[in-house]
Amino acid sequence: MRYALVVLGGPYSQAATHSALRFGEALIDQGHRLETVFFYHDGVYNASRLAAPPQDEPHLVDAWVRLANDQGTELLVCVAAALRRGLLDEREAQRHGKPAFSVEPPFVLSGIGQLVEAGITHDRLVTFAP
């Protein structure tokens, strides 16, 4: 089956992110495909290249990046939610005259239409919220 996940919680403030990551890994272990993860609301903080958790905590941003690199999973970040929270990719930083960007590739800023499309084109859409 083809799965898409929606992550609404920040990486270290609720269990939503860690649960979504573990669920996605379990899907893959069971032979399913995790094709898309859409980060929305505070979930956009999962895309921050500036995250530096203590060494005794899981580095959730790096774990999402590994998942994307290993499985080809799309990591889509709601552009409106990200901009409101100060998360910009290189293109948006230039467009808004900001000196730096903070979205870690392969996370990609995307519109809410991509979430709707995922709900239509995937077999299952599972939401992880605080």
Backbone torsions as a table, in degrees:
resi	resn	phi	psi	omega
1	MET	NA	152.7	178.0
2	ARG	-101.0	123.3	-177.2
3	TYR	-114.0	150.2	167.5
4	ALA	-128.8	143.0	178.0
5	LEU	-117.8	148.5	171.7
6	VAL	-118.3	125.1	-179.3
7	VAL	-113.7	117.7	-177.4
8	LEU	-104.6	-14.0	-175.6
9	GLY	-98.8	148.8	176.2
10	GLY	-65.3	159.6	-172.4
11	PRO	-65.9	-29.9	-175.4
12	TYR	-126.4	5.5	-178.4
13	SER	-100.0	-21.3	177.5
14	GLN	-141.2	172.0	179.7
15	ALA	-83.5	-5.8	-174.3
16	ALA	-55.8	-46.0	-177.1
17	THR	-66.0	-48.8	-178.6
18	HIS	-63.6	-40.1	178.0
19	SER	-63.6	-42.6	179.2
20	ALA	-63.1	-42.7	179.5
21	LEU	-63.2	-46.7	179.5
22	ARG	-64.4	-39.3	177.9
23	PHE	-63.0	-45.2	178.9
24	GLY	-61.4	-41.7	177.8
25	GLU	-64.9	-38.9	178.6
26	ALA	-66.2	-38.3	176.6
27	LEU	-57.5	-48.0	-178.1
28	ILE	-63.4	-42.7	178.5
29	ASP	-61.1	-28.3	180.0
30	GLN	-88.7	4.0	176.6
31	GLY	91.1	6.9	176.8
32	HIS	-86.7	169.9	178.3
33	ARG	-112.0	124.9	172.8
34	LEU	-97.0	99.9	-172.6
35	GLU	-90.5	-33.0	-172.9
36	THR	-143.0	138.4	168.1
37	VAL	-125.9	124.4	-179.8
38	PHE	-109.6	122.4	-178.8
39	PHE	-101.0	125.7	-172.9
40	TYR	-138.5	161.9	-175.3
41	HIS	51.7	-135.1	-179.8
42	ASP	-69.7	-9.9	175.5
43	GLY	-60.9	-20.6	179.4
44	VAL	-63.0	-22.0	178.9
45	TYR	-64.2	-15.8	175.7
46	ASN	-64.4	-17.8	-177.1
47	ALA	-92.5	1.7	-174.0
48	SER	-74.7	121.5	177.7
49	ARG	-74.0	-7.6	-177.8
50	LEU	-93.7	-0.7	179.2
51	ALA	-64.8	132.5	179.6
52	ALA	-142.5	73.1	-178.0
53	PRO	-68.7	159.2	176.0
54	PRO	-57.9	154.6	-175.6
55	GLN	-63.1	-22.3	-179.3
56	ASP	-89.8	6.9	176.4
57	GLU	-115.5	150.8	177.8
58	PRO	-66.0	141.9	176.6
59	HIS	-92.0	93.3	-171.8
60	LEU	-66.3	-35.8	177.9
61	VAL	-61.3	-48.2	178.6
62	ASP	-61.9	-35.8	179.6
63	ALA	-65.6	-40.6	176.4
64	TRP	-64.9	-41.6	179.6
65	VAL	-62.0	-44.3	177.5
66	ARG	-59.9	-43.9	179.1
67	LEU	-59.2	-45.9	179.7
68	ALA	-62.9	-44.3	-178.6
69	ASN	-67.9	-39.2	-177.6
70	ASP	-77.2	-36.3	-172.0
71	GLN	-110.4	-9.2	-176.3
72	GLY	74.4	20.6	179.9
73	THR	-71.0	132.5	174.6
74	GLU	-75.3	132.0	175.5
75	LEU	-111.6	98.3	-175.9
76	LEU	-102.0	136.0	-176.7
77	VAL	-121.1	126.1	179.3
78	CYS	-59.6	118.7	-175.0
79	VAL	-64.0	-41.3	-178.9
80	ALA	-64.7	-45.6	179.5
81	ALA	-65.0	-38.4	-179.1
82	ALA	-66.9	-47.7	-178.6
83	LEU	-61.7	-39.4	177.7
84	ARG	-59.7	-29.3	-175.1
85	ARG	-102.7	11.3	175.9
86	GLY	79.5	20.3	177.3
87	LEU	-103.9	116.8	-177.9
88	LEU	-130.2	143.8	170.1
89	ASP	-87.1	180.0	-175.2
90	GLU	-60.5	-43.1	-178.6
91	ARG	-64.1	-44.9	-179.5
92	GLU	-67.9	-35.2	176.9
93	ALA	-61.3	-44.4	177.8
94	GLN	-64.6	-43.9	-177.7
95	ARG	-62.1	-34.6	-178.6
96	HIS	-98.0	6.9	177.5
97	GLY	68.5	31.1	179.3
98	LYS	-93.4	146.7	-174.6
99	PRO	-78.9	-10.6	-176.3
100	ALA	-151.7	166.9	175.5
101	PHE	-126.1	159.4	-172.1
102	SER	-131.1	2.3	179.2
103	VAL	-89.0	125.2	-177.2
104	GLU	-82.2	120.0	171.6
105	PRO	-63.8	143.7	14.3
106	PRO	-92.7	17.9	171.5
107	PHE	-63.3	140.0	-176.7
108	VAL	-129.2	130.6	174.5
109	LEU	-70.2	137.2	-172.4
110	SER	-150.4	160.5	178.2
111	GLY	-86.8	166.6	-179.2
112	ILE	-64.8	-21.5	176.6
113	GLY	-59.3	-31.2	177.9
114	GLN	-66.7	-32.7	175.7
115	LEU	-67.6	-43.4	177.7
116	VAL	-60.9	-44.9	178.9
117	GLU	-60.5	-41.6	178.8
118	ALA	-61.5	-39.9	178.8
119	GLY	-64.3	-29.4	-179.3
120	ILE	-84.6	-39.3	-170.0
121	THR	-94.7	-14.8	179.7
122	HIS	-98.5	156.8	178.8
123	ASP	-69.5	-36.1	-178.9
124	ARG	-139.5	142.5	173.8
125	LEU	-125.2	116.4	-176.2
126	VAL	-117.2	131.1	-177.6
127	THR	-104.7	137.3	175.7
128	PHE	-119.2	112.5	-175.6
129	ALA	-125.3	156.4	176.5
130	PRO	-63.3	NA	NA
